[in-house]
């Protein structure tokens, strides 16, 4: 035995056996508790995405830009600590700018309230921030809207906004870039009445780019006055067709003589009237019609759309008028005229028209004339010109008279 104890290899083997026995006797407890032994195989790596970044600075006097809204945090360490931090997210990522100077600078993004036994990596780990003086200025709000939201035939007048001034706060160099402050009204449909809508206020630079500032109030009320674009025009009566035989149209009247039309202003300037078309081809007695008012291109609406039309007629009666003397015009004193047909120098015609007029007519109401001033000696067929009372129609039994022109005997 003493000889083995003196052998160095024996001592090494015994030490190895004892070490193995001691390792096997170590309990596998929670590494967070005193006396725990950390086992490398229990390590875990997890990434927590979209962790908010807190900014620590004087918010009353400064404006900070360039700090990312969120970062990704990678945790490496014991499984239970990594899982706990990922689940609870009870750590805080922040940028401390309390001692930073004005201007642009690169600052670290840090973390607190995380176990010291965890290895933490923040992506990104730095931020290029700009620290500026905070200023507040008052601006007037310009309300605006697209003309496309107004129904055709209506006009939108100048909109108003309430309140008409806002306070804008931001970095001095950004506030100095403000060129326009607008409140734009949007509408899903066409409007034809005055509306009041809420609209967000936007601060824009000269190139109409939105600026990162705070607007108070951020929403205002915009009122758009809308009225119809209209005018009154006369309604013209347009007669279509011819009345039936024996019917005379005495009058056509409307129950209203004007209509109001809606159209864009440039169309209104060109329109002088609208019309009602009356077909008289089938009217043989006094009639009341309801007809549409016809409008031209570009007119959106008309009021009234329908009008009543009164048509008064007279049924014609017919009569033959005989023995109407044919008068001669332009006869030279050295010539004489003889009628060959009609031989008695009297014409016959048929007249038609309103009964009350026709019944009172006689040959005395007509004048028939022939012109011989250009005729030479011989036989001629000449036209007869008739002068007759108004509101009647007439027809000669013969359109021409046959006469003989001769010199008087000395």
KOLMITI-209830 format. One line per 4 residues: number of its first residue (from 1); their letters; for each residue x, y, z of C-alpha. Coordinates in pm, whole numbers, plus 50000, padded with zeros to 5 digits. Example, Ala and Ser with C-alpha at 12.3 -4.5 7.8 and 13.67 -1.06 7.14 Angstrom:
# KOLMITI-209830
1> as> 51230:49550:50780; 51367:49894:50714 $
END
This chain:
# KOLMITI-209830
1> xxxx> 50000:50000:50000; 50280:50241:50092; 50439:50162:49761; 50116:50264:49574 $
5> xxxx> 50094:50584:49772; 50439:50676:49662; 50344:50617:49297; 50241:50957:49138 $
9> xxxx> 50009:50790:48883; 49814:50625:49163; 49765:50962:49329; 49638:51112:48999 $
13> xxxx> 49385:50833:48942; 49247:50863:49295; 49210:51242:49253; 49020:51196:48927 $
17> xxxx> 48781:50947:49085; 48713:51182:49378; 48648:51473:49140; 48390:51274:48945 $
21> xxxx> 48214:51169:49265; 48200:51529:49389; 48059:51659:49057; 47783:51403:49065 $
25> xxxx> 47684:51504:49414; 47620:51874:49323; 47238:51948:49323; 47092:52117:49006 $
29> xxxx> 46913:52412:49162; 46801:52758:49039; 47112:52958:48946; 46948:53271:49092 $
33> xxxx> 46961:53128:49444; 47274:53133:49664; 47484:52828:49619; 47357:52759:49265 $
37> xxxx> 47602:52650:49003; 47565:52793:48651; 47562:52532:48378; 47660:52667:48033 $
41> xxxx> 47407:52446:47854; 47122:52646:48019; 47217:52969:47830; 46967:53129:47586 $
45> xxxx> 46966:53417:47336; 46641:53610:47259; 46569:53935:47072; 46294:54167:47196 $
49> xxxx> 46174:54376:46903; 46021:54724:46893; 46124:54833:47241; 46025:55201:47295 $
53> xxxx> 46309:55448:47351; 46257:55708:47623; 46410:56054:47582; 46543:56225:47891 $
57> xxxx> 46581:56602:47841; 46426:56938:47931; 46101:56918:47739; 46000:57273:47833 $
61> xxxx> 46283:57448:47650; 46429:57198:47405; 46321:56995:47104; 46503:56671:47026 $
65> xxxx> 46496:56485:46695; 46684:56188:46559; 46607:55945:46843; 46451:55626:46702 $
69> xxxx> 46105:55548:46830; 46196:55185:46896; 46499:54956:46899; 46564:54582:46911 $
73> xxxx> 46719:54445:47231; 46908:54114:47225; 46936:53933:47562; 47189:53655:47628 $
77> xxxx> 47224:53458:47950; 47051:53201:48169; 46728:53073:48017; 46508:53173:48307 $
81> xxxx> 46649:53527:48324; 46621:53579:47946; 46264:53446:47939; 46161:53657:48237 $
85> xxxx> 46305:53979:48084; 46146:53907:47747; 45805:53833:47894; 45784:54115:48149 $
89> xxxx> 45981:54374:47951; 46048:54539:48285; 46359:54712:48161; 46384:55061:48014 $
93> xxxx> 46572:55177:47706; 46655:55548:47702; 46873:55828:47571; 47000:56061:47842 $
97> xxxx> 47037:56414:47705; 47027:56607:48031; 47385:56725:47990; 47392:56738:47610 $
101> xxxx> 47467:57063:47431; 47268:57233:47155; 47331:57108:46804; 47387:56771:46639 $
105> xxxx> 47571:56491:46818; 47603:56114:46846; 47479:55970:47175; 47454:55614:47310 $
109> xxxx> 47124:55434:47361; 47133:55269:47703; 46927:55028:47912; 46850:54992:48281 $
113> xxxx> 46660:54758:48513; 46805:54446:48352; 46988:54164:48534; 47365:54205:48551 $
117> xxxx> 47393:53839:48456; 47253:53912:48111; 47454:54033:47817; 47256:54305:47637 $
121> xxxx> 47298:54427:47279; 47089:54725:47153; 47030:54775:46780; 47093:55054:46696 $
125> xxxx> 47324:55131:46982; 47365:55498:46899; 47151:55784:46770; 47249:56097:46578 $
129> xxxx> 47034:56354:46756; 46966:56721:46698; 46896:56937:47002; 46723:57265:46927 $
133> xxxx> 46565:57550:47115; 46186:57505:47148; 45977:57799:47025; 45603:57866:46996 $
137> xxxx> 45450:58097:46737; 45097:58189:46635; 44986:58131:46275; 44668:58199:46081 $
141> xxxx> 44494:57892:45939; 44405:57882:45570; 44099:57664:45505; 44085:57486:45170 $
145> xxxx> 43890:57223:44980; 43878:57065:44637; 43629:57216:44395; 43545:56862:44287 $
149> xxxx> 43340:56804:44604; 43081:57065:44496; 42785:56938:44294; 42751:57076:43941 $
153> xxxx> 42523:57376:43930; 42635:57497:44273; 42897:57748:44383; 43112:57730:44694 $
157> xxxx> 43195:58067:44844; 43500:58153:45055; 43528:57907:45348; 43574:58017:45709 $
161> xxxx> 43764:57843:45989; 43715:57839:46365; 43946:57909:46539; 44132:58094:46267 $
165> xxxx> 44466:58101:46454; 44672:57820:46609; 44982:57791:46825; 45266:57593:46667 $
169> xxxx> 45553:57461:46877; 45872:57299:46754; 46242:57340:46693; 46326:57697:46600 $
173> xxxx> 46478:57609:46263; 46170:57398:46177; 45919:57663:46287; 46108:57919:46078 $
177> xxxx> 46043:57701:45769; 45665:57718:45805; 45519:57878:45491; 45162:57748:45494 $
181> xxxx> 44924:57641:45769; 44629:57464:45609; 44311:57288:45715; 44185:57078:45424 $
185> xxxx> 43825:56954:45409; 43762:56618:45245; 43423:56478:45147; 43322:56132:45034 $
189> xxxx> 43034:56270:44824; 42921:56579:44638; 42781:56870:44840; 42512:57122:44747 $
193> xxxx> 42443:57273:45089; 42656:57469:45332; 42860:57228:45545; 43079:57247:45856 $
197> xxxx> 43345:56979:45894; 43639:56910:46122; 43979:56928:45953; 44331:56855:46075 $
201> xxxx> 44575:57144:46069; 44902:57087:45882; 45216:57302:45888; 45394:57296:45551 $
205> xxxx> 45716:57437:45410; 45743:57625:45081; 45752:57295:44890; 45433:57176:45061 $
209> xxxx> 45620:56921:45274; 45470:56844:45615; 45680:56969:45905; 45733:56788:46236 $
213> xxxx> 45579:57034:46480; 45304:57038:46742; 44987:57230:46651; 44741:57347:46914 $
217> xxxx> 44457:57297:46846; 44532:57026:46592; 44175:57012:46462; 43957:57308:46358 $
221> xxxx> 43607:57354:46216; 43581:57462:45852; 43254:57598:45712; 43200:57600:45334 $
225> xxxx> 42905:57817:45221; 42736:57663:44915; 42463:57815:44702; 42301:57726:44373 $
229> xxxx> 42435:57877:44051; 42105:57969:43886; 41908:58228:43694; 41557:58271:43554 $
233> xxxx> 41501:58252:43180; 41190:58269:42958; 41016:57954:42838; 40976:57964:42461 $
237> xxxx> 40692:57783:42283; 40806:57585:41981; 40525:57462:41755; 40580:57125:41586 $
241> xxxx> 40383:56993:41289; 40071:57130:41120; 39718:57120:41259; 39466:56883:41103 $
245> xxxx> 39271:57005:40802; 38999:57246:40899; 39158:57334:41235; 39308:57671:41314 $
249> xxxx> 39538:57717:41616; 39420:58038:41776; 39663:58050:42068; 39914:57848:42274 $
253> xxxx> 39973:57972:42629; 40170:57849:42932; 40072:57855:43298; 40419:57990:43375 $
257> xxxx> 40641:58195:43149; 40976:58159:43328; 41193:57875:43455; 41491:57869:43690 $
261> xxxx> 41793:57680:43559; 42097:57547:43746; 42435:57532:43572; 42795:57630:43611 $
265> xxxx> 42844:58008:43578; 43010:57984:43236; 42710:57787:43106; 42458:58030:43257 $
269> xxxx> 42618:58319:43069; 42541:58150:42737; 42181:58040:42802; 41900:58281:42714 $
273> xxxx> 41602:58050:42751; 41450:57704:42758; 41165:57566:42549; 40845:57364:42538 $
277> xxxx> 40770:57179:42217; 40400:57153:42127; 40298:56903:41860; 39981:57045:41702 $
281> xxxx> 39943:56778:41437; 39682:56586:41637; 39503:56873:41812; 39153:56931:41681 $
285> xxxx> 38992:57094:41984; 39079:57312:42284; 39336:57111:42480; 39536:57131:42804 $
289> xxxx> 39871:56950:42796; 40142:56885:43055; 40477:56897:42880; 40843:56883:42988 $
293> xxxx> 41064:57188:42984; 41352:57110:42748; 41698:57226:42854; 42025:57258:42667 $
297> xxxx> 42361:57092:42721; 42539:57186:43043; 42223:57274:43235; 42203:57058:43547 $
301> xxxx> 41840:57115:43649; 41535:57323:43569; 41240:57428:43780; 40962:57367:43700 $
305> xxxx> 41037:57050:43507; 40680:57030:43372; 40440:57306:43265; 40077:57317:43162 $
309> xxxx> 40010:57424:42803; 39669:57547:42685; 39598:57519:42315; 39290:57701:42183 $
313> xxxx> 39165:57610:41837; 38893:57701:41595; 38750:57447:41355; 38734:57605:41011 $
317> xxxx> 38424:57636:40796; 38434:57673:40419; 38252:57906:40181; 38257:57993:39813 $
321> xxxx> 38274:58364:39724; 38163:58442:39370; 38149:58750:39151; 38460:58916:39283 $
325> xxxx> 38556:59184:39027; 38899:59155:38868; 39063:59496:38865; 39315:59596:38600 $
329> xxxx> 39635:59780:38682; 39876:59947:38438; 39643:59969:38134; 39758:60221:37870 $
333> xxxx> 39488:60464:37753; 39556:60368:37394; 39471:60003:37457; 39171:59808:37561 $
337> xxxx> 39141:59482:37756; 38894:59204:37694; 38849:58911:37934; 38852:58576:37760 $
341> xxxx> 38830:58365:38077; 38644:58445:38289; 38444:58623:38026; 38260:58845:38275 $
345> xxxx> 38580:58965:38444; 38474:58824:38777; 38655:58551:38978; 38540:58285:39218 $
349> xxxx> 38735:58161:39524; 38686:57921:39812; 38764:58049:40161; 38801:57864:40492 $
353> xxxx> 38857:57971:40847; 38677:58034:41174; 38305:58004:41133; 38228:58344:41283 $
357> xxxx> 38458:58510:41030; 38367:58302:40727; 37992:58346:40772; 38017:58724:40738 $
361> xxxx> 38234:58737:40427; 38115:58864:40086; 38275:58960:39756; 38327:59311:39889 $
365> xxxx> 38586:59177:40138; 38821:59066:39858; 39026:59248:39601; 39162:59072:39291 $
369> xxxx> 39411:59249:39068; 39594:59177:38742; 39893:59379:38613; 39903:59449:38237 $
373> xxxx> 40161:59725:38231; 40424:59511:38061; 40194:59337:37814; 40195:59387:37437 $
377> xxxx> 39912:59334:37196; 39777:58985:37184; 39641:58715:37413; 39795:58660:37756 $
381> xxxx> 39762:58444:38070; 39818:58666:38375; 39839:58594:38749; 39567:58720:38976 $
385> xxxx> 39676:58872:39306; 39428:58843:39592; 39395:59067:39896; 39184:58893:40165 $
389> xxxx> 39095:58933:40533; 39335:58791:40795; 39293:58458:40976; 39147:58280:40675 $
393> xxxx> 39275:58074:40386; 39158:58105:40029; 39194:57942:39691; 39100:58077:39350 $
397> xxxx> 38889:57860:39121; 39140:57954:38851; 39490:58087:38927; 39522:58287:38601 $
401> xxxx> 39300:58508:38391; 39302:58491:38011; 39288:58835:37846; 39327:59003:37508 $
405> xxxx> 39516:59330:37465; 39440:59543:37158; 39482:59903:37040; 39177:60119:37045 $
409> xx> 39039:60210:36703; 39095:60572:36610 $
END
